[in-house]
Amino acid sequence: MIPLSPKSIGGHRTAGATRRTFGTRRAVVAGALALTVLLSGCSVLQIRTEDKSSGPVRVGVQKTAGSEPTGEPTDGGIPEGMKKETVTLGDTCPVNVSFAIGDNWTGSTGSTDQFRVYARSDDSTHSDVFMINCTDEYGDSAQEVVDRKRKFGFSKQDSQVLAERTGSLSAGEYWSYQAELGATEILAIDQQPTIAYGVQVGYKINGRLVSLIIEMRAQKSNTEADEEFRKILPTVVIDGEKVPAPSFR
């Protein structure tokens, strides 16, 4: 509110007060116009926010819209009818891995300290399979390990990644995924289209770089296994840290 001088009492404003009023109005109009231009520019530049687990919320401005933010991970409680299983991968790969699993899975005779296999029958090459494997890596970083797995993990033309999520863990980087293996993939079961749910992790342990793989596979026609894998993957915990799962398709 503009203060009144004694000369302006009774409805007579001074010339200075009138100029201040017009100046204030011009400032208000200019501010409103600037705000309109800014908001109009947002629709052209497609401002998008993205919240990844590896860092805080970031705001990016680009001329065309980028990829949609990765969805929130699925709930990771132990599903009904399953139990928690914990695996320690030996002295050369001292990592604890836990996950939910049903009673109809049994350990395979092909298991070693760093390679654990669960199957639904004695012949793990033809049945649904649940595999955990830890091997030494010779790259420069955990991120390099994950990037290489993403690039070459499902390389055949008839294979595809349906959903995925990447991010950081305390000791490394992870890639969790839902994929479909084509019949020509070497890991496809009985040379049939195969579903795969898993986690690939580049991990630093006592100064060593390792690759940790947790993966479940079944033939694509096995819808019961598909539903089961969707429940198991969000329960994977590595050294007490839950690995986020993607939003499944």
C-alpha positions as CSV (number, residue, x, y, z in Angstrom):
1,M,0.0,0.0,0.0
2,I,1.3,3.4,-1.0
3,P,1.5,5.9,2.0
4,L,-0.3,9.2,1.6
5,S,1.4,12.5,2.2
6,P,-0.5,15.4,3.8
7,K,-1.0,16.9,0.3
8,S,-2.8,13.8,-1.0
9,I,-5.4,13.7,1.8
10,G,-8.9,14.2,0.5
11,G,-8.4,12.2,-2.7
12,H,-5.6,14.3,-4.3
13,R,-2.5,12.2,-5.1
14,T,0.8,13.7,-5.8
15,A,2.6,13.2,-9.1
16,G,5.2,11.0,-7.4
17,A,2.6,8.7,-6.0
18,T,1.0,8.3,-9.4
19,R,4.3,7.4,-11.0
20,R,5.0,4.8,-8.3
21,T,1.5,3.3,-8.9
22,F,2.1,3.0,-12.6
23,G,5.6,1.6,-12.0
24,T,4.2,-1.1,-9.7
25,R,1.5,-2.1,-12.2
26,R,4.2,-2.4,-15.0
27,A,6.3,-4.6,-12.7
28,V,3.3,-6.9,-12.0
29,V,2.4,-7.2,-15.7
30,A,6.1,-7.9,-16.6
31,G,6.3,-10.6,-13.9
32,A,3.1,-12.2,-15.1
33,L,4.4,-12.2,-18.7
34,A,7.7,-13.8,-17.7
35,L,5.9,-16.5,-15.8
36,T,3.7,-17.3,-18.8
37,V,6.7,-17.6,-21.1
38,L,8.5,-19.9,-18.6
39,L,5.5,-22.2,-18.2
40,S,4.9,-22.3,-22.0
41,G,8.6,-23.2,-22.5
42,C,8.2,-26.2,-20.1
43,S,5.7,-27.8,-22.5
44,V,8.1,-27.4,-25.4
45,L,11.3,-28.5,-23.5
46,Q,9.5,-31.5,-21.8
47,I,10.8,-31.1,-18.3
48,R,10.9,-34.5,-16.7
49,T,11.9,-35.7,-13.2
50,E,13.5,-39.0,-12.5
51,D,14.3,-40.7,-9.2
52,K,16.8,-43.5,-9.4
53,S,18.0,-45.5,-6.5
54,S,21.6,-44.5,-7.2
55,G,21.1,-40.9,-6.3
56,P,18.7,-38.0,-5.4
57,V,15.9,-36.7,-7.6
58,R,17.3,-35.0,-10.7
59,V,15.5,-32.6,-13.1
60,G,16.6,-32.7,-16.7
61,V,15.6,-30.3,-19.5
62,Q,15.7,-31.5,-23.1
63,K,14.0,-30.7,-26.3
64,T,12.3,-34.1,-26.5
65,A,10.9,-36.3,-23.7
66,G,13.3,-38.9,-22.4
67,S,12.6,-42.4,-21.1
68,E,10.0,-42.8,-18.4
69,P,11.3,-43.2,-14.9
70,T,11.9,-46.8,-13.7
71,G,8.9,-48.0,-11.7
72,E,9.0,-48.7,-8.0
73,P,10.3,-52.1,-6.9
74,T,7.8,-54.8,-6.1
75,D,7.2,-55.7,-2.4
76,G,9.9,-57.9,-1.1
77,G,8.3,-59.8,1.8
78,I,8.5,-63.6,1.9
79,P,5.5,-64.9,0.0
80,E,3.0,-67.3,1.5
81,G,4.0,-71.0,1.0
82,M,7.7,-70.2,0.7
83,K,10.6,-70.1,3.1
84,K,13.8,-68.0,3.4
85,E,16.9,-69.7,2.1
86,T,20.4,-68.3,2.8
87,V,23.5,-69.3,0.9
88,T,27.2,-68.5,1.7
89,L,29.4,-68.8,-1.4
90,G,32.6,-70.0,0.2
91,D,35.9,-68.4,1.4
92,T,36.9,-67.3,-2.1
93,C,33.6,-65.4,-2.6
94,P,32.4,-64.5,1.0
95,V,29.0,-63.2,0.0
96,N,25.7,-64.1,1.8
97,V,22.7,-64.4,-0.5
98,S,19.2,-64.9,0.8
99,F,15.9,-65.3,-1.1
100,A,12.5,-67.0,-0.8
101,I,12.0,-70.4,-2.3
102,G,9.3,-73.1,-2.4
103,D,9.6,-76.6,-0.9
104,N,9.5,-78.2,-4.4
105,W,13.0,-77.0,-5.2
106,T,16.0,-79.2,-4.3
107,G,19.7,-78.6,-4.4
108,S,21.5,-80.1,-7.4
109,T,24.5,-82.4,-7.2
110,G,26.4,-80.0,-9.6
111,S,26.6,-77.4,-6.8
112,T,30.0,-76.1,-5.6
113,D,31.0,-73.4,-3.1
114,Q,30.7,-70.7,-5.7
115,F,28.0,-72.3,-7.9
116,R,24.7,-73.3,-6.4
117,V,21.9,-74.9,-8.5
118,Y,18.3,-75.7,-7.4
119,A,16.0,-77.7,-9.7
120,R,12.5,-79.3,-9.6
121,S,13.9,-82.7,-10.7
122,D,17.1,-84.6,-10.8
123,D,17.9,-83.5,-14.3
124,S,18.6,-79.7,-14.0
125,T,19.3,-79.4,-17.8
126,H,15.6,-80.0,-18.7
127,S,13.8,-78.7,-15.7
128,D,13.1,-75.2,-14.2
129,V,16.4,-74.0,-12.7
130,F,17.5,-71.6,-10.0
131,M,21.2,-70.7,-10.2
132,I,23.6,-68.7,-8.1
133,N,27.1,-68.1,-9.3
134,C,30.1,-66.0,-8.2
135,T,33.2,-65.6,-10.4
136,D,36.3,-63.4,-10.4
137,E,36.2,-60.4,-12.8
138,Y,39.2,-58.5,-14.2
139,G,37.6,-55.2,-15.3
140,D,38.2,-51.8,-13.8
141,S,35.0,-51.3,-12.0
142,A,31.7,-52.9,-10.8
143,Q,29.8,-50.6,-13.2
144,E,31.9,-52.1,-16.1
145,V,30.8,-55.6,-15.0
146,V,27.1,-54.7,-15.0
147,D,27.4,-52.8,-18.4
148,R,29.0,-55.8,-20.0
149,K,26.3,-58.2,-18.7
150,R,23.5,-55.9,-20.0
151,K,25.1,-55.7,-23.4
152,F,25.9,-59.4,-24.0
153,G,23.6,-61.2,-21.6
154,F,20.8,-61.9,-24.1
155,S,22.4,-61.3,-27.4
156,K,20.3,-63.4,-29.8
157,Q,17.8,-61.7,-32.1
158,D,14.9,-63.7,-30.7
159,S,15.8,-62.8,-27.1
160,Q,14.6,-59.6,-25.3
161,V,14.7,-57.9,-21.9
162,L,11.1,-57.1,-20.9
163,A,11.8,-55.1,-17.7
164,E,15.0,-54.0,-15.9
165,R,16.3,-51.9,-13.1
166,T,19.8,-50.7,-12.4
167,G,21.4,-49.0,-9.4
168,S,24.0,-49.1,-6.7
169,L,24.6,-51.3,-3.6
170,S,27.0,-50.6,-0.8
171,A,29.8,-52.6,-2.4
172,G,28.9,-52.4,-6.1
173,E,26.3,-52.1,-8.9
174,Y,23.3,-54.2,-9.8
175,W,21.1,-55.0,-12.8
176,S,17.8,-56.8,-12.1
177,Y,15.8,-58.0,-15.0
178,Q,12.8,-59.9,-16.5
179,A,13.8,-61.4,-19.9
180,E,12.7,-63.9,-22.5
181,L,15.3,-66.2,-24.1
182,G,14.8,-67.2,-27.7
183,A,15.1,-70.9,-28.6
184,T,18.6,-70.3,-30.0
185,E,20.0,-69.0,-26.7
186,I,22.5,-71.5,-25.2
187,L,20.7,-71.3,-21.8
188,A,17.2,-71.8,-23.3
189,I,15.6,-74.9,-21.8
190,D,15.2,-77.8,-24.3
191,Q,15.7,-75.2,-27.1
192,Q,12.4,-73.7,-26.4
193,P,11.5,-70.0,-25.6
194,T,12.5,-69.5,-22.0
195,I,11.7,-66.9,-19.3
196,A,14.5,-65.6,-17.1
197,Y,14.3,-63.5,-14.0
198,G,17.5,-62.5,-12.3
199,V,20.1,-60.2,-10.8
200,Q,23.6,-59.5,-12.1
201,V,25.9,-57.7,-9.6
202,G,29.4,-56.3,-9.9
203,Y,30.8,-56.4,-6.4
204,K,34.0,-55.4,-4.6
205,I,35.1,-57.9,-2.0
206,N,38.4,-57.5,0.0
207,G,39.9,-55.5,-2.9
208,R,38.7,-58.1,-5.5
209,L,36.1,-57.5,-8.2
210,V,33.6,-60.4,-8.6
211,S,30.5,-61.0,-10.7
212,L,27.5,-62.4,-8.8
213,I,24.6,-63.9,-10.7
214,I,21.2,-65.0,-9.3
215,E,18.9,-66.3,-12.1
216,M,15.7,-68.4,-12.5
217,R,14.7,-69.9,-15.8
218,A,11.7,-72.0,-17.0
219,Q,10.0,-72.6,-20.3
220,K,7.9,-69.7,-21.5
221,S,4.8,-72.0,-21.5
222,N,5.1,-72.6,-17.8
223,T,2.9,-69.8,-16.5
224,E,3.0,-71.2,-12.9
225,A,6.8,-70.8,-12.8
226,D,6.5,-67.3,-14.3
227,E,4.2,-66.2,-11.4
228,E,6.5,-67.8,-8.9
229,F,9.6,-66.1,-10.2
230,R,7.8,-62.7,-10.0
231,K,7.4,-63.4,-6.3
232,I,10.9,-64.7,-5.7
233,L,13.0,-62.0,-7.4
234,P,12.0,-59.1,-5.1
235,T,13.1,-61.2,-2.1
236,V,16.8,-61.4,-3.1
237,V,19.1,-59.9,-0.5
238,I,22.9,-59.7,-0.8
239,D,24.9,-59.2,2.4
240,G,21.8,-57.8,4.2
241,E,20.9,-55.4,1.4
242,K,17.8,-55.9,-0.7
243,V,18.2,-55.7,-4.4
244,P,15.3,-53.8,-6.0
245,A,13.4,-55.7,-8.7
246,P,12.0,-54.1,-11.9
247,S,8.3,-53.4,-12.5
248,F,7.4,-56.6,-14.2
249,R,5.6,-56.8,-17.6
